[in-house]
Amino acid sequence: MIHKLQTSKYFRMDTIRIGVITSSDRASAGTYEDKSGPAIKAYFSERLANTIQWSYEVIPDDFERIKSTLKNMSDKEACTLICITGGTGPAPRDVTPEATEAVCEKMLPGFGEQMRLVSLQYVPTAILSRQTAGIRGQSLIINIPGKPKAIAECMEAVIEAIPYGVDLIGGPRIEFAPSHKKAFRPGNS
């Protein structure tokens, strides 16, 4: 695993590796610029105190390609967190949740449920979204929407569960930046 230990007078802080995947036929073909991948990177860069190493790929909406990219980021690149955006709707090429389920050992449907609940406050079509999350080894994989505004709204709805979830699967300790509240862990006040 790629973890560099840093010390702080308050807690141990590991370097974490975050994978970002944009699943989009058009963005991968260069038809338009990917804005969702950079939005995910900006979101976590602002909120986490950890040093972050990034893995970032823009790939087509292809079931096998999504599976192989998720496996590579988890198994070979040792990403603690993998966020994949795009392909969560009901269109025929939207296969991100199916590819995620195919590579995960355990599913965490509460992530998708919470993101849809929050999104419904903004758009009535959020009910069509099929985001989910799951665990592969020591990687937490989260499907998130593709619009930068929706990324921030949905991540705010689930961010507090991420540090403890990563703790439970044996990943490195994730801490929030001082400008944000302390990461929730049961038994800590």
GROMACS elastic network, one bead per residue, 0.5 to 0.9 nm:
[ bonds ]
;  ai    aj funct       b0    kb
    1    76     6  0.89957   500
    1    77     6  0.80490   500
    1    78     6  0.57322   500
    1    79     6  0.86198   500
    2    15     6  0.77759   500
    2    16     6  0.76171   500
    2    17     6  0.74235   500
    2    77     6  0.80788   500
    2    78     6  0.67351   500
    2    79     6  0.85147   500
    3    14     6  0.59836   500
    3    15     6  0.52408   500
    3    16     6  0.64252   500
    3    17     6  0.81149   500
    3   172     6  0.75244   500
    4    13     6  0.85553   500
    4    14     6  0.57302   500
    4    15     6  0.52396   500
    4    16     6  0.82283   500
    4    51     6  0.88813   500
    5    12     6  0.71958   500
    5    13     6  0.62179   500
    5    15     6  0.66607   500
    6    12     6  0.63637   500
    6    13     6  0.52926   500
    6    14     6  0.60198   500
    6    15     6  0.76685   500
    6    50     6  0.89943   500
    7    10     6  0.82730   500
    7    11     6  0.68781   500
    7    12     6  0.52194   500
    7    13     6  0.61392   500
    7    14     6  0.85091   500
    8    11     6  0.54410   500
    8    12     6  0.60604   500
    8    13     6  0.71004   500
    9    12     6  0.81985   500
   11   175     6  0.89689   500
   12   173     6  0.76066   500
   13    49     6  0.80370   500
   13    50     6  0.61932   500
   13    51     6  0.83647   500
   13   172     6  0.81448   500
   13   173     6  0.63608   500
   13   174     6  0.72072   500
   13   175     6  0.72602   500
   14    50     6  0.62279   500
   14    51     6  0.72320   500
   14   172     6  0.59619   500
   14   173     6  0.60990   500
   14   174     6  0.72890   500
   14   175     6  0.89276   500
   15    50     6  0.55936   500
   15    52     6  0.57891   500
   15    53     6  0.72468   500
   15   172     6  0.77150   500
   15   173     6  0.86690   500
   15   174     6  0.86466   500
   16    50     6  0.65992   500
   16    51     6  0.63535   500
   16    52     6  0.51029   500
   16    53     6  0.61868   500
   16    54     6  0.86043   500
   16    79     6  0.73834   500
   16    80     6  0.64006   500
   16    81     6  0.82834   500
   16   171     6  0.88282   500
   16   172     6  0.67384   500
   16   173     6  0.82915   500
   16   174     6  0.76496   500
   17    51     6  0.85427   500
   17    52     6  0.56692   500
   17    54     6  0.57608   500
   17    55     6  0.73331   500
   17    77     6  0.80239   500
   17    78     6  0.69518   500
   17    80     6  0.56368   500
   17    81     6  0.69892   500
   17    82     6  0.87154   500
   18    41     6  0.86549   500
   18    52     6  0.67979   500
   18    53     6  0.63327   500
   18    54     6  0.51919   500
   18    55     6  0.62439   500
   18    56     6  0.84474   500
   18    73     6  0.86891   500
   18    78     6  0.87092   500
   18    79     6  0.51690   500
   18    80     6  0.59453   500
   18    82     6  0.57154   500
   18    83     6  0.77247   500
   19    53     6  0.85997   500
   19    54     6  0.59320   500
   19    56     6  0.58512   500
   19    57     6  0.82056   500
   19    70     6  0.86055   500
   19    73     6  0.63312   500
   19    74     6  0.83699   500
   19    77     6  0.85727   500
   19    79     6  0.57633   500
   19    80     6  0.78443   500
   19    81     6  0.61668   500
   19    83     6  0.61578   500
   19    84     6  0.80837   500
   19   141     6  0.89264   500
   20    37     6  0.61505   500
   20    38     6  0.86954   500
   20    40     6  0.72953   500
   20    41     6  0.75516   500
   20    54     6  0.74328   500
   20    55     6  0.61035   500
   20    57     6  0.64592   500
   20    58     6  0.84715   500
   20    81     6  0.85363   500
   20    82     6  0.58192   500
   20    83     6  0.50290   500
   20    84     6  0.58770   500
   20    85     6  0.79342   500
   21    37     6  0.66921   500
   21    55     6  0.82645   500
   21    56     6  0.58387   500
   21    58     6  0.57859   500
   21    59     6  0.72413   500
   21    66     6  0.85861   500
   21    69     6  0.80905   500
   21    70     6  0.83324   500
   21    82     6  0.75588   500
   21    83     6  0.62806   500
   21    85     6  0.62562   500
   21    86     6  0.85920   500
   22    27     6  0.80720   500
   22    28     6  0.82995   500
   22    34     6  0.74786   500
   22    36     6  0.69571   500
   22    37     6  0.58777   500
   22    56     6  0.81335   500
   22    57     6  0.63770   500
   22    59     6  0.61847   500
   22    60     6  0.82304   500
   22    61     6  0.89606   500
   22    83     6  0.85371   500
   22    84     6  0.58176   500
   22    86     6  0.60791   500
   22    87     6  0.88465   500
   22   146     6  0.80706   500
   23    27     6  0.80324   500
   23    28     6  0.77337   500
   23    57     6  0.84907   500
   23    58     6  0.60717   500
   23    59     6  0.50641   500
   23    60     6  0.54077   500
   23    61     6  0.52195   500
   23    62     6  0.80087   500
   23    66     6  0.74173   500
   23    84     6  0.70172   500
   23    85     6  0.60717   500
   23    87     6  0.62098   500
   23    94     6  0.89651   500
   23    96     6  0.76242   500
   23   146     6  0.89834   500
   24    27     6  0.53038   500
   24    28     6  0.59205   500
   24    29     6  0.83813   500
   24    34     6  0.85897   500
   24    58     6  0.70844   500
   24    59     6  0.61070   500
   24    61     6  0.52402   500
   24    62     6  0.87852   500
   24    85     6  0.84966   500
   24    86     6  0.62089   500
   24    87     6  0.71260   500
   25    28     6  0.53560   500
   25    29     6  0.61608   500
   25    30     6  0.87493   500
   25    31     6  0.86187   500
   25    58     6  0.89185   500
   25    59     6  0.70125   500
   25    61     6  0.54381   500
   25    62     6  0.83050   500
   25    93     6  0.89282   500
   26    29     6  0.51097   500
   26    30     6  0.62539   500
   26    31     6  0.50719   500
   26    32     6  0.62933   500
   26    33     6  0.87323   500
   26    60     6  0.75542   500
   27    30     6  0.50189   500
   27    31     6  0.56754   500
   27    32     6  0.51466   500
   27    33     6  0.58957   500
   27    34     6  0.56254   500
   27    58     6  0.69253   500
   27    59     6  0.77616   500
   27    60     6  0.77887   500
   28    31     6  0.76192   500
   28    32     6  0.83769   500
   28    33     6  0.88200   500
   28    34     6  0.82877   500
   28    57     6  0.89096   500
   28    58     6  0.54006   500
   28    59     6  0.51590   500
   28    60     6  0.55821   500
   28    61     6  0.88831   500
   29    32     6  0.79713   500
   29    59     6  0.85380   500
   29    60     6  0.77753   500
   30    33     6  0.66877   500
   30    34     6  0.86093   500
   32    35     6  0.89772   500
   34    37     6  0.63322   500
   34    38     6  0.74365   500
   34    58     6  0.77318   500
   35    38     6  0.56336   500
   35    39     6  0.61882   500
   35    40     6  0.88832   500
   35   146     6  0.82934   500
   35   147     6  0.77206   500
   35   148     6  0.68587   500
   36    40     6  0.62523   500
   36    41     6  0.87212   500
   36    85     6  0.69322   500
   36    86     6  0.84857   500
   36   145     6  0.84070   500
   36   146     6  0.55513   500
   36   147     6  0.60817   500
   36   148     6  0.54388   500
   36   151     6  0.76171   500
   37    40     6  0.52451   500
   37    41     6  0.64163   500
   37    42     6  0.87441   500
   37    56     6  0.74937   500
   37    57     6  0.82773   500
   37    58     6  0.80140   500
   37    83     6  0.88067   500
   37    84     6  0.84135   500
   37    85     6  0.74183   500
   37   146     6  0.85022   500
   37   148     6  0.86438   500
   38    41     6  0.50207   500
   38    42     6  0.60939   500
   38    43     6  0.85321   500
   38   148     6  0.86873   500
   39    42     6  0.50945   500
   39    43     6  0.60772   500
   39    44     6  0.87952   500
   39   147     6  0.86408   500
   39   148     6  0.55717   500
   39   149     6  0.86134   500
   39   151     6  0.74159   500
   39   152     6  0.80604   500
   40    43     6  0.50823   500
   40    44     6  0.64114   500
   40    45     6  0.85280   500
   40    83     6  0.77491   500
   40    85     6  0.88188   500
   40   148     6  0.77306   500
   40   151     6  0.70078   500
   40   152     6  0.79495   500
   40   155     6  0.89741   500
   41    44     6  0.54811   500
   41    45     6  0.59908   500
   41    46     6  0.86139   500
   41    54     6  0.81278   500
   42    45     6  0.50711   500
   42    46     6  0.61685   500
   42    47     6  0.86787   500
   43    46     6  0.54974   500
   43    47     6  0.64180   500
   43    48     6  0.87167   500
   43   151     6  0.84871   500
   43   152     6  0.68924   500
   43   155     6  0.84012   500
   44    47     6  0.50639   500
   44    48     6  0.57031   500
   44    52     6  0.86606   500
   45    48     6  0.58615   500
   45    49     6  0.80483   500
   45    50     6  0.86711   500
   45    51     6  0.85921   500
   45    52     6  0.75040   500
   46    49     6  0.82087   500
   46   176     6  0.89194   500
   46   177     6  0.73287   500
   46   179     6  0.88534   500
   47   175     6  0.86979   500
   47   176     6  0.56006   500
   47   177     6  0.53369   500
   47   178     6  0.85382   500
   47   179     6  0.77464   500
   47   180     6  0.66365   500
   48    51     6  0.79565   500
   48    52     6  0.83876   500
   48   174     6  0.73372   500
   48   175     6  0.59269   500
   48   178     6  0.86207   500
   48   180     6  0.85229   500
   49    52     6  0.87647   500
   49   174     6  0.77261   500
   49   175     6  0.55491   500
   49   176     6  0.50447   500
   49   178     6  0.72666   500
   50   173     6  0.85791   500
   50   174     6  0.65435   500
   50   175     6  0.63340   500
   50   176     6  0.75912   500
   50   177     6  0.78522   500
   53    79     6  0.88186   500
   54    79     6  0.84773   500
   55    73     6  0.74127   500
   55    77     6  0.78931   500
   55    79     6  0.78644   500
   55    82     6  0.88819   500
   57    69     6  0.82729   500
   59    62     6  0.79308   500
   59    65     6  0.73589   500
   59    66     6  0.74532   500
   59    69     6  0.85361   500
   60    63     6  0.88820   500
   60    65     6  0.73906   500
   60    66     6  0.79455   500
   61    65     6  0.77874   500
   61    66     6  0.72734   500
   61    86     6  0.80563   500
   61    87     6  0.65023   500
   61    93     6  0.60281   500
   61    94     6  0.66497   500
   61    95     6  0.69277   500
   61    96     6  0.75792   500
   62    65     6  0.52700   500
   62    66     6  0.60084   500
   62    67     6  0.85754   500
   62    93     6  0.73324   500
   62    94     6  0.84699   500
   62    95     6  0.71625   500
   62    96     6  0.83262   500
   62    99     6  0.88485   500
   63    66     6  0.52785   500
   63    67     6  0.62504   500
   63    68     6  0.87440   500
   63    93     6  0.86276   500
   63    94     6  0.88017   500
   63    95     6  0.59309   500
   63    96     6  0.70736   500
   63    98     6  0.76903   500
   63    99     6  0.56555   500
   64    67     6  0.50818   500
   64    68     6  0.61387   500
   64    69     6  0.85446   500
   64    99     6  0.74028   500
   65    68     6  0.51811   500
   65    69     6  0.60616   500
   65    70     6  0.85365   500
   65    99     6  0.88594   500
   66    69     6  0.51960   500
   66    70     6  0.61177   500
   66    71     6  0.85634   500
   66    95     6  0.84819   500
   66    96     6  0.69512   500
   66    99     6  0.61901   500
   66   100     6  0.78871   500
   67    70     6  0.52176   500
   67    71     6  0.61216   500
   67    72     6  0.85746   500
   67    96     6  0.86363   500
   67    99     6  0.53024   500
   67   100     6  0.68275   500
   67   102     6  0.73022   500
   67   103     6  0.64199   500
   68    71     6  0.50647   500
   68    72     6  0.60311   500
   68    73     6  0.85992   500
   68   103     6  0.87737   500
   69    72     6  0.50948   500
   69    73     6  0.61524   500
   69    74     6  0.85263   500
   70    73     6  0.52710   500
   70    74     6  0.61310   500
   70    75     6  0.84100   500
   70    82     6  0.76518   500
   70    84     6  0.86469   500
   70    99     6  0.85614   500
   70   100     6  0.76158   500
   70   103     6  0.74692   500
   70   141     6  0.81848   500
   71    74     6  0.51604   500
   71    75     6  0.56480   500
   71    76     6  0.76237   500
   71   103     6  0.68934   500
   71   136     6  0.82019   500
   72    75     6  0.53314   500
   72    76     6  0.51087   500
   72    77     6  0.63225   500
   72    78     6  0.83399   500
   73    76     6  0.59214   500
   73    78     6  0.61611   500
   73    79     6  0.56583   500
   73    80     6  0.89776   500
   73    82     6  0.74429   500
   73   139     6  0.86445   500
   74    77     6  0.59391   500
   74    78     6  0.50005   500
   74    79     6  0.52719   500
   74    80     6  0.74661   500
   74    81     6  0.84248   500
   74    82     6  0.77422   500
   74   136     6  0.68787   500
   74   137     6  0.73210   500
   74   138     6  0.75233   500
   74   139     6  0.57593   500
   74   140     6  0.86912   500
   74   141     6  0.87753   500
   75    78     6  0.56552   500
   75    79     6  0.79587   500
   75   136     6  0.83868   500
   75   137     6  0.76741   500
   75   138     6  0.87767   500
   75   139     6  0.85354   500
   76    79     6  0.83437   500
   78    81     6  0.89430   500
   78   138     6  0.77853   500
   78   139     6  0.73943   500
   79    82     6  0.63994   500
   79   138     6  0.80070   500
   79   139     6  0.60209   500
   79   140     6  0.83695   500
   80   138     6  0.62785   500
   80   140     6  0.62480   500
   80   141     6  0.85585   500
   80   166     6  0.72860   500
   80   171     6  0.61915   500
   80   172     6  0.73490   500
   81   138     6  0.86085   500
   81   139     6  0.54586   500
   81   141     6  0.59592   500
   81   142     6  0.77652   500
   81   162     6  0.85987   500
   81   166     6  0.80439   500
   82   139     6  0.68881   500
   82   140     6  0.61419   500
   82   142     6  0.62520   500
   82   143     6  0.85595   500
   83   140     6  0.83988   500
   83   141     6  0.59094   500
   83   143     6  0.59917   500
   83   144     6  0.68658   500
   84    87     6  0.88362   500
   84    96     6  0.78822   500
   84   141     6  0.75117   500
   84   142     6  0.62774   500
   84   144     6  0.61815   500
   84   145     6  0.84471   500
   84   146     6  0.89055   500
   85    88     6  0.77728   500
   85    96     6  0.82491   500
   85   142     6  0.85101   500
   85   143     6  0.58542   500
   85   145     6  0.54662   500
   85   146     6  0.52088   500
   85   147     6  0.87329   500
   85   151     6  0.85262   500
   86    89     6  0.80196   500
   86    94     6  0.76268   500
   86    96     6  0.71643   500
   86   143     6  0.78412   500
   86   144     6  0.71076   500
   86   145     6  0.59136   500
   86   146     6  0.50199   500
   86   147     6  0.87556   500
   87    90     6  0.83157   500
   87    91     6  0.81103   500
   87    93     6  0.69510   500
   87    95     6  0.56346   500
   87    96     6  0.50158   500
   87    97     6  0.76721   500
   87   130     6  0.88032   500
   87   143     6  0.87915   500
   87   145     6  0.82412   500
   87   146     6  0.82890   500
   88    91     6  0.84701   500
   88    94     6  0.55211   500
   88    95     6  0.67256   500
   88    96     6  0.57373   500
   88    97     6  0.62660   500
   88   128     6  0.85524   500
   88   129     6  0.57285   500
   88   130     6  0.50624   500
   88   131     6  0.57209   500
   88   132     6  0.87136   500
   88   143     6  0.73762   500
   88   144     6  0.76783   500
   88   145     6  0.69806   500
   88   146     6  0.86734   500
   89    92     6  0.87218   500
   89    93     6  0.88004   500
   89    94     6  0.56591   500
   89    95     6  0.82670   500
   89    96     6  0.88217   500
   89   128     6  0.60665   500
   89   130     6  0.59795   500
   89   131     6  0.82842   500
   89   145     6  0.88442   500
   90    93     6  0.82441   500
   90    94     6  0.61703   500
   90    95     6  0.85978   500
   90   128     6  0.65826   500
   90   129     6  0.72752   500
   90   130     6  0.77039   500
   91    94     6  0.52864   500
   91    95     6  0.85333   500
   92    95     6  0.76087   500
   93    96     6  0.88576   500
   94    97     6  0.80633   500
   94    98     6  0.88016   500
   95    98     6  0.53605   500
   95    99     6  0.62089   500
   95   100     6  0.86020   500
   96    99     6  0.51611   500
   96   100     6  0.60319   500
   96   101     6  0.86076   500
   96   130     6  0.87925   500
   96   131     6  0.83476   500
   96   143     6  0.73878   500
   97   101     6  0.61115   500
   97   102     6  0.85467   500
   97   130     6  0.67138   500
   97   131     6  0.64358   500
   97   132     6  0.63106   500
   97   133     6  0.82551   500
   97   143     6  0.70470   500
   98   101     6  0.51451   500
   98   102     6  0.61622   500
   98   103     6  0.89353   500
   99   102     6  0.50152   500
   99   103     6  0.65768   500
   99   104     6  0.88110   500
  100   103     6  0.55025   500
  100   104     6  0.61955   500
  100   107     6  0.89200   500
  100   132     6  0.80485   500
  100   133     6  0.75619   500
  100   134     6  0.72835   500
  100   141     6  0.75888   500
  100   142     6  0.85092   500
  100   143     6  0.80043   500
  101   104     6  0.52829   500
  101   105     6  0.80070   500
  101   106     6  0.81982   500
  101   107     6  0.69889   500
  101   132     6  0.84945   500
  101   133     6  0.82583   500
  101   134     6  0.72101   500
  102   105     6  0.84000   500
  103   134     6  0.87509   500
  103   135     6  0.85707   500
  103   136     6  0.67884   500
  104   107     6  0.66672   500
  104   133     6  0.87082   500
  104   134     6  0.56426   500
  104   135     6  0.52634   500
  104   137     6  0.81921   500
  104   141     6  0.81873   500
  105   134     6  0.72828   500
  105   135     6  0.58071   500
  105   136     6  0.54976   500
  105   137     6  0.75598   500
  106   133     6  0.87679   500
  106   134     6  0.54831   500
  106   135     6  0.52563   500
  106   136     6  0.72725   500
  107   110     6  0.89717   500
  107   132     6  0.76352   500
  107   133     6  0.59487   500
  107   135     6  0.63858   500
  108   111     6  0.62737   500
  108   112     6  0.80250   500
  108   132     6  0.67860   500
  108   133     6  0.50634   500
  108   134     6  0.50311   500
  108   135     6  0.76750   500
  109   112     6  0.55011   500
  109   113     6  0.63072   500
  109   114     6  0.87539   500
  109   131     6  0.83418   500
  109   132     6  0.54392   500
  109   133     6  0.61425   500
  109   134     6  0.77460   500
  110   114     6  0.60109   500
  110   115     6  0.84885   500
  110   132     6  0.76615   500
  110   133     6  0.79581   500
  110   158     6  0.89947   500
  111   114     6  0.53369   500
  111   115     6  0.62119   500
  111   116     6  0.86861   500
  111   131     6  0.76463   500
  111   132     6  0.59642   500
  111   133     6  0.60142   500
  111   134     6  0.89449   500
  111   142     6  0.76678   500
  111   143     6  0.86861   500
  111   157     6  0.84731   500
  111   158     6  0.63680   500
  111   161     6  0.88049   500
  112   115     6  0.50918   500
  112   116     6  0.60918   500
  112   117     6  0.85001   500
  112   129     6  0.84765   500
  112   130     6  0.69277   500
  112   133     6  0.67973   500
  112   142     6  0.84831   500
  112   143     6  0.77535   500
  112   144     6  0.81942   500
  113   116     6  0.53293   500
  113   117     6  0.62165   500
  113   118     6  0.88212   500
  113   130     6  0.88755   500
  113   131     6  0.79106   500
  113   132     6  0.77909   500
  114   117     6  0.50432   500
  114   118     6  0.63143   500
  114   119     6  0.86032   500
  114   154     6  0.78525   500
  114   157     6  0.64760   500
  114   158     6  0.70320   500
  115   118     6  0.52500   500
  115   119     6  0.60756   500
  115   120     6  0.85943   500
  115   126     6  0.88687   500
  115   131     6  0.76007   500
  115   132     6  0.89391   500
  115   144     6  0.80966   500
  115   145     6  0.89733   500
  115   153     6  0.79768   500
  115   155     6  0.75746   500
  115   156     6  0.88572   500
  115   157     6  0.62272   500
  115   158     6  0.72439   500
  116   120     6  0.60126   500
  116   121     6  0.88867   500
  116   126     6  0.58163   500
  116   127     6  0.63641   500
  116   128     6  0.87258   500
  116   129     6  0.69382   500
  116   130     6  0.82791   500
  116   131     6  0.78345   500
  116   154     6  0.78503   500
  117   120     6  0.53570   500
  117   121     6  0.71492   500
  117   126     6  0.80970   500
  117   127     6  0.83500   500
  117   157     6  0.89315   500
  118   121     6  0.56008   500
  118   122     6  0.75950   500
  118   126     6  0.87610   500
  118   153     6  0.71305   500
  118   154     6  0.65691   500
  118   157     6  0.68276   500
  119   122     6  0.54220   500
  119   123     6  0.61979   500
  119   124     6  0.80645   500
  119   125     6  0.86124   500
  119   126     6  0.56119   500
  119   127     6  0.83332   500
  119   150     6  0.71804   500
  119   153     6  0.72281   500
  119   154     6  0.68792   500
  120   123     6  0.51814   500
  120   124     6  0.54632   500
  120   125     6  0.72871   500
  120   126     6  0.53114   500
  120   127     6  0.69521   500
  121   124     6  0.76100   500
  121   126     6  0.87601   500
  122   126     6  0.82067   500
  123   126     6  0.58033   500
  123   127     6  0.87420   500
  124   127     6  0.67678   500
  124   128     6  0.87882   500
  125   128     6  0.56466   500
  125   129     6  0.76348   500
  126   129     6  0.53632   500
  126   130     6  0.88400   500
  127   130     6  0.80081   500
  129   145     6  0.79452   500
  130   143     6  0.84204   500
  131   142     6  0.77058   500
  131   143     6  0.50294   500
  131   144     6  0.59130   500
  131   145     6  0.73771   500
  132   141     6  0.85141   500
  132   142     6  0.62610   500
  132   143     6  0.54227   500
  132   144     6  0.78373   500
  133   140     6  0.73037   500
  133   141     6  0.54140   500
  133   143     6  0.59538   500
  133   144     6  0.89037   500
  134   139     6  0.83879   500
  134   140     6  0.60058   500
  134   141     6  0.52885   500
  134   142     6  0.66909   500
  134   143     6  0.89672   500
  135   138     6  0.70394   500
  135   139     6  0.57422   500
  135   141     6  0.60760   500
  135   142     6  0.89364   500
  135   169     6  0.80216   500
  136   139     6  0.52367   500
  136   140     6  0.66691   500
  136   141     6  0.74243   500
  137   140     6  0.82814   500
  137   169     6  0.74548   500
  137   170     6  0.88706   500
  138   166     6  0.74416   500
  138   169     6  0.54323   500
  138   170     6  0.61068   500
  138   171     6  0.56098   500
  139   166     6  0.75599   500
  139   169     6  0.77051   500
  139   171     6  0.74338   500
  140   162     6  0.81353   500
  140   165     6  0.77435   500
  140   166     6  0.67369   500
  140   169     6  0.82997   500
  144   150     6  0.83463   500
  144   151     6  0.64084   500
  144   154     6  0.72558   500
  144   155     6  0.79175   500
  145   148     6  0.81318   500
  145   150     6  0.61775   500
  145   151     6  0.57779   500
  145   154     6  0.78219   500
  146   149     6  0.86968   500
  146   150     6  0.70920   500
  146   151     6  0.66542   500
  147   150     6  0.52094   500
  147   151     6  0.60859   500
  147   152     6  0.88547   500
  148   152     6  0.64643   500
  148   153     6  0.87729   500
  149   152     6  0.54203   500
  149   153     6  0.63734   500
  149   154     6  0.87082   500
  150   153     6  0.50022   500
  150   154     6  0.59120   500
  150   155     6  0.82851   500
  151   154     6  0.53068   500
  151   155     6  0.59157   500
  151   156     6  0.84440   500
  152   155     6  0.52033   500
  152   156     6  0.60517   500
  152   157     6  0.86828   500
  153   156     6  0.53560   500
  153   157     6  0.66038   500
  154   157     6  0.51217   500
  154   158     6  0.67557   500
  154   159     6  0.85715   500
  155   158     6  0.52656   500
  155   159     6  0.54723   500
  156   159     6  0.53919   500
  156   160     6  0.78276   500
  157   160     6  0.77234   500
  157   161     6  0.89920   500
  158   161     6  0.56990   500
  158   162     6  0.70016   500
  159   162     6  0.54138   500
  159   163     6  0.78695   500
  159   183     6  0.88821   500
  160   163     6  0.67730   500
  160   164     6  0.79241   500
  160   182     6  0.89895   500
  160   183     6  0.62933   500
  160   184     6  0.60758   500
  160   185     6  0.89083   500
  161   164     6  0.58464   500
  161   165     6  0.59386   500
  161   166     6  0.86321   500
  161   183     6  0.84122   500
  161   184     6  0.72737   500
  161   185     6  0.85815   500
  162   165     6  0.50085   500
  162   166     6  0.60609   500
  162   167     6  0.85649   500
  162   174     6  0.81127   500
  162   183     6  0.86435   500
  162   184     6  0.89518   500
  163   166     6  0.52317   500
  163   167     6  0.62501   500
  163   168     6  0.88111   500
  163   172     6  0.88285   500
  163   173     6  0.68408   500
  163   174     6  0.51002   500
  163   175     6  0.69365   500
  163   176     6  0.86804   500
  163   183     6  0.64372   500
  163   184     6  0.73115   500
  163   185     6  0.76795   500
  164   168     6  0.62321   500
  164   169     6  0.88589   500
  164   173     6  0.84089   500
  164   174     6  0.81567   500
  164   183     6  0.78519   500
  164   184     6  0.68394   500
  164   185     6  0.56142   500
  164   186     6  0.81450   500
  165   168     6  0.51767   500
  165   169     6  0.66571   500
  165   170     6  0.89590   500
  165   171     6  0.87235   500
  166   169     6  0.53181   500
  166   170     6  0.64202   500
  166   171     6  0.51093   500
  166   172     6  0.70585   500
  166   173     6  0.74018   500
  166   174     6  0.76698   500
  167   170     6  0.52596   500
  167   171     6  0.55081   500
  167   172     6  0.68086   500
  167   173     6  0.63871   500
  167   174     6  0.81133   500
  167   185     6  0.89827   500
  168   171     6  0.74859   500
  170   173     6  0.88363   500
  171   174     6  0.85820   500
  174   183     6  0.77468   500
  175   178     6  0.89515   500
  175   182     6  0.71954   500
  175   183     6  0.58433   500
  176   179     6  0.79582   500
  176   180     6  0.60980   500
  176   181     6  0.68250   500
  176   182     6  0.60385   500
  176   183     6  0.58669   500
  177   180     6  0.55637   500
  177   181     6  0.77865   500
  177   182     6  0.80352   500
  178   181     6  0.70295   500
  178   182     6  0.76279   500
  180   183     6  0.86073   500
  181   184     6  0.84886   500
  182   185     6  0.89827   500
  184   187     6  0.89869   500
  184   188     6  0.73739   500
  184   189     6  0.84013   500
  185   188     6  0.57309   500
  185   189     6  0.83369   500
  186   189     6  0.82005   500
